[in-house]
Structures are given as C-alpha cells and as structure tokens.
C-alpha cells in the first residue's frame, strides 16, 4: 500500500476524531501529523487485516491517549472552538441555529468519558462497523455494542437535560 493513498483515505477521519477529542483544531493538526508520521514509518507493518482507516483511527486513539496522559489538565479546560461556517448557507439564522446545535452536541460529548466518547465518535460519526470499532479499541464486538448502548443512553440523558434546562453540562473527567 502506498502512503499517499492511505493518507487520502483517512486524513479527514483522523483529523475529525482528534478535533472532537481535543476540542482544539491546532492541537488536532499536530496530533494528526504524529499519526501520519507513525503510519508512514510503519506502513510496512500494516498487514491488511483491517481497513486502513481503522488502522489509522487506532493509531489516532493511541496518540490522543498518550498525549492526554501527559497533558490531561489542558484537555479538560474549557476551550473556545467554532465550527467552520457552511459556505452554501446565506441564512444567518440557520447558521446560528446550526452552530448552537453543534455546540450543544460537542459540550454534551465532552461530558462523557474517553471510552464513551470514542465509541460514539467512531460508530455514529465515522460510521464504522462494530468490528472496526472493536479493532481500534481492542475490544470484542459484544463489548463494543454494550458500550455504545450505554454511551448513547448517557449522551441522550445529558443532551435532554442540557436542552430542557438550556444550561451548560458539567464536563466529566475521562
């Protein structure tokens, strides 16, 4: 497999995952570079047992966890982050509503622990199979399904409370 093809196939997924996990686009870019450097250096070790995107996201998760262990307080601090505006939208009200909803989802995701947030991001946002999520997180399919169920239930409770009270959720540790 050629590195350029691997990079093209998974760069958006890796960057998107890292943006959600770090809440910092600059940090996500730096960590993405680390992921792709590791991929480049170890491309000869890729056995093809999993999809290259699955392999890249596993590396991204490991890079994030390694960073978080060293710099955990920084990741738990409230950080300002705004999604990129939709260039096709000329409606300021629609754009404001979209940003508000995206911010609500992001803040509620940050209330979940790393494991819960990761399974939701990989399954629901990246649309990976249960098997691929299991490979990335080194879990069985049954454990992945159970964690996704619990994470969705917890997220729904947090999101419902957030929307009904229009308050700010308390960011949990993990």
N, C-alpha and C positions, 0 to 999 in steps of 0.2 A: 504494500500500500504506500502510496506517495503522501508525504506530509501535506502538501498543498491541498489535496483532495480531502484529507482528514480535517484540516483546518476549516475549509469552506463548509463542510458538512455540519460541524458542531460549534462554530465560533459564537453564533447567536445564543444557542442553548447554554453554553458555558458562561457567557457574559451575563445573560438574564438571570441565571441561577445565582451568580455571585453578587449581582446588584441587589436581589431580594435578601440574600443572606447578610450582606454587609450594610445595606442602606447607604452606600457611598459609591458613586459612579467612578471616581478616581481610584479608589481602593479596588473596586471590581476590575478595572482595567489592569491595574498592577498584578492582581492575583490571576487574572486571565493570562497575562504574559507568562507567569510562572507555570500555569497549567500547560500552555502550549510549548514552553521550553521543555518541560518534562516529557510531553508527548514526543517531541522531536528527538530528544535524547534516547528515548526508549521505544521508538517505533518498531525496531527490530524484535522487540519482546511481545508485541501485540500478536496474539495467537488467532484472532478472529473468532473466538468462542462467543463473543458478544458483539453487538453493533459498535462501531467506532464512537458513536455519540454516547452510548452507555459507558464505554471505557473513559471517554473524556470527562463525563459528568462524575464518574467515580474519582478521577484524579482531582477534579474541581472541588469535590466534597472534602477530600483529604487535605488539599491545600488550604481550604477555608478552615477546617478543624485545627490544623497546625497553627495557622495564624491566630485563630480565636483563643487557643490555649495560651499563647504568648501575650496577646493584646486584648483580652476579654473585656476589661472595663471600657475601652474605646468603642467596642461593638455594642455595648449596652446603653451608651449615651444616646440621647435624642439627637438626631441629625436631620437637618433640613434636606429634603430631596424632592424635586418636582419632576414628574414625567415629561417627556418631550411632547410638545403640542402636536396635535394631529394637523398636518398641513392641508388636508382636504376639508377641514371644518372651518367655516366662516362664522359660525354661530357662537358668539361669546357665552351665551347662557348654557348651551350644550357643552361647550368646552369646560366651563366652570363646574358643571354637574359631573362630567366625566372625571375631572381632576379630584373632585371631592370624593367620589365613589372609589377611585383608585387609592386615594389616601386612606380611606376607611379600611379597605381591604388590606393594605400594606400595614397599617397600625395593628389591625387585628391579627395578622400573620405574625407580627413581631411579639405578640403575647404568647405565642406557642413556643415550646422548647425546640431546640435544633432538630431533633429527630422528627417531631410532628411537622414542623415547617418544611423540612426536606422531603418527607413523603408526599405532602400536598403539592409542593412545587414540582416535583418530578412527575407525579401521576396526573395532576389536574392542569398544570400549566404547560409542562413539557409533553404531556400526553404519552408518557412511556408506559409500557406494559408492566404488569405486576412482576414479571420475571426480570425485566430490565431494572426496575427499582430495587429488587432483591439483590441483583448483582452489584449495583452501585453501593448499596448499604450493607452488603454482606449478610443478608437475611434470607430466610426461606420465604416462599410465596405466601404461605399461611400467616406468617408473622407480619409481612408487608400488608396484607389485606386487613388484618386486625388493627395495625397501627393507623392505616388510612381511615378505617371506620371511626376509630376513637378520635383521630385528629380532626376529621370532618365534623364530628359531633361537638367537639370542644370549640372549633372555629365557629360553627353555627351559633352556639351559645354566646360566645364573645361578641360576634357580629350583631346578633339580635339585641343584646344588651346595649352595645355601642350605638346602634341606630335608634333604638327606642329612647334611650336616655340622652342621645346626642352628646355623649361625654367622651372623654379620652380613655381608652382602655389602659390598664396598668400593665406595663411591659414586664413580662416574667423573665426569670433567669433561665438560660439554657439555650 
